[in-house]
């Protein structure tokens, strides 16, 4: 928790949107990752482009980009901000697909929630497109891996560098 306490509570303990009006717009970037765990046969189908619903990763990429732009519609106290760029990348292993989302802006508040939302929705899209082949899939390890900009500066997640 920050030294400022819970910033989304007013003095009476009620939910509020943080006032960013006096802040200066600065360059901000956030990167998040998560994984969709699945059977090896399912990752092979995705890698070969053989899923009957179509190109899983192309659709998941677009879903993640759309999700980043719509984050304030999903997270009640998130600020609307100008999303400058969203990059979604995938790593396919034997039994999982990792999603990495990077979001950038020049604005008064950070894009951590946009990156996390992009990962989540891309993962859900992979699940949706592959569920007819593998209902045992699970989604996990959603985490912020890096953020830059703003008053709090740079954050880099410590720990297992391969994301697992």
Residue frames relative to the residue before (quaternion, step in Angstrom):
aa qw qx qy qz dx dy dz
X 1.0000 0.0000 0.0000 0.0000 0.00 0.00 0.00
X 0.5134 -0.6537 0.4590 0.3137 3.57 -1.04 0.72
X 0.6103 -0.5542 0.4140 0.3860 3.56 -1.27 0.29
X 0.6115 0.5547 -0.3428 0.4483 3.58 1.29 -0.14
X 0.5052 -0.6528 0.4249 0.3716 3.60 1.27 -0.02
X 0.7162 -0.3899 0.3303 0.4753 3.54 -1.24 -0.52
X 0.2418 -0.8386 0.4757 0.1092 3.56 -0.13 1.32
X 0.6612 0.5018 -0.3183 0.4579 3.61 1.19 -0.25
X 0.6119 0.4922 -0.3651 0.5001 3.56 1.24 0.51
X 0.3745 -0.6997 0.5539 0.2515 3.56 -1.00 0.79
X 0.7367 -0.4276 0.2669 0.4507 3.65 -1.20 0.12
X 0.6907 0.4464 -0.2810 0.4946 3.61 1.19 -0.42
X 0.5865 -0.6203 0.3527 0.3832 3.58 1.28 0.15
X 0.5005 0.6441 -0.4287 0.3884 3.58 1.25 0.27
X 0.5740 -0.5866 0.4444 0.3591 3.57 -1.17 0.63
X 0.0734 0.7774 -0.6217 0.0610 3.55 -1.09 0.79
X 0.4605 -0.6251 0.5408 0.3236 3.50 -1.29 0.35
X 0.4758 -0.6707 0.4850 0.2975 3.59 -0.85 0.94
X 0.3955 -0.7131 0.5304 0.2318 3.58 -0.98 0.88
X 0.0716 -0.8092 0.5831 0.0075 3.58 -0.52 1.20
X 0.3142 0.7986 -0.4708 0.2046 3.58 1.30 0.06
X 0.7491 0.4073 -0.2661 0.4495 3.68 0.72 -0.86
X 0.5535 0.6344 -0.3961 0.3663 3.62 1.20 -0.24
X 0.4460 -0.6595 0.5400 0.2730 3.54 -1.27 0.54
X 0.4699 -0.6409 0.5232 0.3076 3.55 -1.11 0.66
X 0.0365 0.7829 -0.6185 0.0565 3.57 -0.89 0.99
X 0.6026 -0.5388 0.4356 0.3961 3.56 -1.31 0.28
X 0.0152 0.7962 -0.6018 0.0596 3.56 -0.83 1.04
X 0.0343 -0.7883 0.6141 -0.0192 3.54 -1.09 0.80
X 0.0092 -0.7800 0.6256 0.0116 3.55 -1.12 0.70
X 0.1093 -0.7765 0.6185 0.0505 3.53 -1.16 0.73
X 0.0350 -0.7929 0.6078 -0.0249 3.55 -0.85 1.05
X 0.1393 -0.7786 0.6067 0.0801 3.54 -1.30 0.44
X 0.0832 0.7503 -0.6558 -0.0074 3.51 -1.34 0.41
X 0.3004 -0.7529 0.5595 0.1731 3.55 -1.32 0.19
X 0.2255 -0.6980 0.6591 0.1659 3.49 -1.29 0.61
X 0.2025 -0.7818 0.5832 0.0880 3.56 -0.60 1.20
X 0.0904 0.8000 -0.5801 0.1236 3.57 -0.91 0.96
X 0.6573 -0.4794 0.3958 0.4260 3.52 -1.32 0.13
X 0.6173 -0.5652 0.4031 0.3702 3.56 -1.14 0.63
X 0.6119 0.5515 -0.3507 0.4455 3.59 1.05 -0.68
X 0.6549 0.5186 -0.3095 0.4543 3.58 1.05 -0.75
X 0.6522 0.4843 -0.3302 0.4807 3.60 0.91 -0.79
X 0.6182 0.5390 -0.3442 0.4570 3.59 1.07 -0.68
X 0.6273 0.5270 -0.3325 0.4672 3.61 1.00 -0.78
X 0.6575 0.5033 -0.3053 0.4703 3.58 0.93 -0.92
X 0.6739 0.5102 -0.2977 0.4438 3.57 0.84 -0.98
X 0.7089 0.4391 -0.2532 0.4905 3.61 1.04 -0.76
X 0.4227 -0.6967 0.4759 0.3308 3.60 1.22 -0.25
X 0.4691 0.7167 -0.3935 0.3339 3.56 1.21 0.57
X 0.4147 0.6810 -0.4981 0.3407 3.62 1.19 0.30
X 0.5212 -0.6998 0.3953 0.2870 3.58 -0.76 1.08
X 0.6492 0.5321 -0.3278 0.4335 3.62 1.11 -0.55
X 0.6847 -0.4745 0.2918 0.4700 3.60 1.21 -0.23
X 0.7590 -0.3560 0.2938 0.4591 3.54 -1.34 -0.40
X 0.3288 -0.8026 0.4693 0.1656 3.54 -0.03 1.37
X 0.7301 0.4466 -0.2643 0.4446 3.58 0.70 -1.01
X 0.6144 0.5325 -0.3569 0.4599 3.61 1.04 -0.65
X 0.6786 0.4736 -0.2941 0.4782 3.59 0.90 -0.89
X 0.6504 0.5118 -0.3180 0.4625 3.61 0.97 -0.82
X 0.6134 0.5460 -0.3465 0.4533 3.60 1.05 -0.72
X 0.6798 0.4718 -0.2915 0.4800 3.59 0.86 -0.95
X 0.6286 0.5354 -0.3346 0.4541 3.60 1.00 -0.79
X 0.6593 0.5090 -0.3063 0.4608 3.59 0.96 -0.84
X 0.6397 0.5162 -0.3217 0.4700 3.57 0.99 -0.81
X 0.6584 0.4986 -0.3077 0.4725 3.58 0.90 -0.92
X 0.6521 0.5334 -0.3178 0.4350 3.58 0.93 -0.87
X 0.6263 0.5359 -0.3439 0.4499 3.59 0.96 -0.83
X 0.6885 0.4859 -0.2771 0.4617 3.57 0.97 -0.89
X 0.7415 0.4036 -0.2163 0.4905 3.61 1.15 -0.55
X 0.2906 0.8079 -0.4795 0.1814 3.62 1.25 0.14
X 0.6790 0.4853 -0.3347 0.4375 3.68 0.78 -0.80
X 0.6037 0.5444 -0.3614 0.4566 3.61 1.20 -0.36
X 0.7244 0.4351 -0.2250 0.4851 3.58 1.21 -0.51
X 0.7486 0.3092 -0.1624 0.5636 3.58 1.05 -0.80
X 0.4545 -0.7741 0.3557 0.2603 3.59 -0.19 1.28
X 0.8014 0.3013 -0.1697 0.4880 3.65 0.82 -0.82
X 0.4054 0.7059 -0.4721 0.3384 3.58 1.26 0.38
X 0.4259 -0.6905 0.5250 0.2573 3.55 -1.07 0.77
X 0.4519 -0.6118 0.5691 0.3125 3.52 -1.24 0.56
X 0.1053 0.8042 -0.5816 0.0619 3.57 -0.80 0.92
X 0.5646 -0.5964 0.4540 0.3455 3.50 -1.28 0.39
X 0.2086 -0.7745 0.5876 0.1066 3.57 -0.38 1.22
X 0.2849 -0.7983 0.5123 0.1383 3.55 -0.57 1.16
X 0.7911 -0.1214 0.0855 0.5934 3.58 1.00 -0.79
X 0.0937 -0.7513 0.6506 0.0594 3.51 -1.29 0.57
X 0.0452 -0.7774 0.6273 -0.0001 3.56 -0.79 1.05
X 0.0705 -0.7787 0.6233 0.0146 3.56 -0.86 1.00
X 0.0002 0.7949 -0.6059 0.0320 3.57 -0.81 1.05
X 0.2350 -0.7736 0.5793 0.1036 3.53 -1.21 0.61
X 0.1099 -0.7300 0.6690 0.0861 3.51 -1.26 0.64
X 0.1637 -0.7888 0.5873 0.0786 3.55 -0.77 1.05
X 0.0930 -0.7627 0.6394 0.0280 3.55 -0.88 1.05
X 0.7550 -0.3747 0.2544 0.4741 3.61 -1.21 -0.11
X 0.8421 0.1224 -0.0177 0.5249 3.59 0.83 -0.97
X 0.7643 0.2588 -0.2127 0.5510 3.59 1.13 0.48
X 0.2203 -0.7021 0.6532 0.1782 3.47 -1.41 0.32
X 0.2067 -0.7714 0.5909 0.1143 3.56 -0.78 1.03
X 0.1983 -0.7481 0.6245 0.1049 3.52 -1.05 0.88
X 0.0503 -0.7620 0.6452 0.0241 3.56 -1.01 0.89
X 0.0636 -0.7931 0.6057 0.0017 3.54 -0.80 1.07
X 0.0643 -0.7692 0.6355 0.0163 3.53 -0.97 0.96
X 0.0532 -0.7992 0.5983 -0.0196 3.55 -0.78 1.08
X 0.0705 -0.7954 0.6016 0.0200 3.58 -1.02 0.86
X 0.0260 0.7730 -0.6331 0.0308 3.50 -1.27 0.61
X 0.1933 -0.6605 0.6816 0.2487 3.49 -1.42 -0.03
X 0.3165 0.7399 -0.5113 0.3016 3.53 -0.20 1.32
X 0.6628 -0.5464 0.3762 0.3474 3.55 -1.38 -0.04
X 0.7729 0.1939 -0.1302 0.5899 3.59 1.27 -0.14
X 0.6285 -0.6190 0.3535 0.3112 3.53 -1.21 0.57
X 0.4332 -0.7066 0.5158 0.2169 3.52 -1.37 0.26
X 0.2300 0.7949 -0.5282 0.1903 3.58 1.12 0.60
X 0.6829 0.4865 -0.2974 0.4566 3.58 0.87 -0.92
X 0.6196 0.5399 -0.3440 0.4541 3.58 1.07 -0.66
X 0.6611 0.4941 -0.3071 0.4739 3.60 0.98 -0.82
X 0.6612 0.4993 -0.3019 0.4715 3.59 0.95 -0.85
X 0.6538 0.5035 -0.3099 0.4723 3.58 1.00 -0.81
X 0.6217 0.5416 -0.3370 0.4545 3.58 0.99 -0.81
X 0.6542 0.5042 -0.3077 0.4724 3.60 0.92 -0.90
X 0.6674 0.5274 -0.3027 0.4299 3.56 0.84 -1.00
X 0.7161 0.4447 -0.2596 0.4713 3.56 0.79 -1.01
X 0.6059 0.5248 -0.3619 0.4760 3.61 1.04 -0.62
X 0.6512 0.5083 -0.3086 0.4715 3.60 0.99 -0.84
X 0.6526 0.5031 -0.3117 0.4731 3.59 0.93 -0.84
X 0.6318 0.5275 -0.3270 0.4644 3.57 1.06 -0.71
X 0.6200 0.5168 -0.3382 0.4839 3.59 1.00 -0.79
X 0.6399 0.5205 -0.3229 0.4640 3.58 0.92 -0.90
X 0.6720 0.5134 -0.3006 0.4410 3.57 0.80 -0.99
X 0.7197 0.4584 -0.2601 0.4519 3.56 0.87 -0.93
X 0.7463 0.3921 -0.2092 0.4955 3.60 1.17 -0.52
X 0.4554 0.7396 -0.4317 0.2435 3.62 1.19 -0.25
X 0.6112 0.5484 -0.3743 0.4309 3.62 1.05 -0.52
X 0.6893 0.4455 -0.2698 0.5036 3.60 1.19 -0.50
X 0.8240 0.0408 0.0567 0.5623 3.61 1.05 -0.72
X 0.1104 -0.8195 0.5612 0.0353 3.58 -0.16 1.25
X 0.5933 0.5897 -0.3667 0.4071 3.61 1.23 -0.09
X 0.3778 0.7423 -0.4836 0.2691 3.61 1.24 0.05
X 0.0657 -0.7659 0.6358 0.0695 3.54 -1.27 0.46
X 0.3047 -0.7276 0.5917 0.1664 3.52 -1.26 0.59
X 0.1560 0.8125 -0.5467 0.1291 3.58 -0.81 0.94
X 0.7743 0.4070 -0.2844 0.3923 3.49 -1.47 -0.15
X 0.2688 0.7581 -0.5484 0.2286 3.60 1.04 0.64
X 0.2260 0.7787 -0.5532 0.1911 3.57 -0.67 1.09
X 0.4663 -0.6024 0.5655 0.3160 3.50 -1.32 0.49
X 0.1944 -0.8063 0.5517 0.0876 3.58 -0.78 1.05
X 0.8057 -0.0595 0.0499 0.5873 3.56 1.10 -0.55
X 0.0635 0.7606 -0.6461 0.0017 3.52 -1.23 0.56
X 0.0851 -0.7819 0.6165 0.0355 3.53 -1.12 0.76
X 0.7042 0.4558 -0.3453 0.4208 3.53 -1.25 0.49
X 0.7209 0.4335 -0.3305 0.4280 3.49 -1.32 0.31
X 0.7452 -0.4367 0.2912 0.4114 3.51 -1.37 0.13
X 0.7054 0.4704 -0.2786 0.4511 3.59 0.99 -0.75
X 0.4682 -0.7300 0.4097 0.2829 3.60 1.27 -0.01
X 0.7729 -0.3412 0.2804 0.4556 3.53 -1.17 -0.76
X 0.0428 -0.7513 0.6579 0.0308 3.54 -1.13 0.80
X 0.0178 0.7635 -0.6454 0.0170 3.57 -0.98 0.91
X 0.4697 -0.6881 0.4862 0.2636 3.53 -0.82 1.07
X 0.2879 -0.7332 0.5917 0.1713 3.55 -1.00 0.86
X 0.5860 0.5979 -0.4248 0.3445 3.54 -1.18 0.50
X 0.8285 -0.2119 0.1716 0.4891 3.48 -1.28 -0.52
X 0.3395 -0.7979 0.4694 0.1669 3.57 -0.38 1.25
X 0.6510 0.5125 -0.3459 0.4403 3.61 1.14 -0.33
X 0.6117 -0.6078 0.3332 0.3813 3.58 1.26 0.21
X 0.6764 0.5474 -0.2923 0.3968 3.60 1.15 -0.27
